């Protein structure tokens, strides 16, 4: 990776990945691609180049890639699971028509491509505990359908055209910088905001519902590490299971209560979010990622909780 384009640079992952990549590869070598209405602000805008780059506009992507001589694209444009259920056609347009655009531009210009998949690519028939790398993927959500398609289309472009596509299945991502919007796992971010603001948290996911989660620094390291991995070691390409922690609502509540004993949580289960969460695995087996490119996360629930509470308290002060 020498010249990098992030599509969706102002989103939940993009805003932090852009800054991390600028630190590693040089500010001028990382272009923040954004859409009108989601312009980069502050340090993201000031620290390096940016360009309008709508994933649904193939000529615009090609233009940015050529102008900046891009060799690697992080394609992060997507609707999360809950909002995608409300707008399935838009989810497909961004997730799959957009991906075609990115892959075609990559094929013509010799770029490597990272497009995230998700725990949402699994469904109710998938083995729930320590879900294997290669297993049943019959998701019930449009988000999941588009993520399985993302994995397959990315593999197809590698096998047919030799485009260097790679990706991971992200779990719920927790960060203190840019909040997610419209995901099933968002509760595990929102709960920290409530705790720091001294508010009671109303949990939309039922007690006992386990999902894999990950702290953003591990997720960013994983994406970069995979894109830098020695290709000759990769048996898989798209859709590596990665994992660092799995918990259910009462466990994250207890983890926060250890540092904020006065914190309160009640349940008011959201039927749509619960149906989605119940169709996803409890925990993933990430041994292929560990073996093929040395995936090795650093945060667990307790260390993440300490860091989240400390950083959010400063940010919200
Ligand atoms: N965080 C995503 C969602 O909840 C799952 O990958 O939609």
Boltz pocket constraint, residues with backbone or C-beta under 6 A from the ligand:
constraints:
  - pocket:
      binder: B
      contacts: [[A, 80], [A, 81], [A, 82], [A, 117], [A, 118], [A, 119], [A, 120], [A, 143], [A, 170], [A, 171], [A, 172], [A, 173], [A, 182], [A, 183], [A, 184], [A, 185], [A, 186]]
      max_distance: 6.0
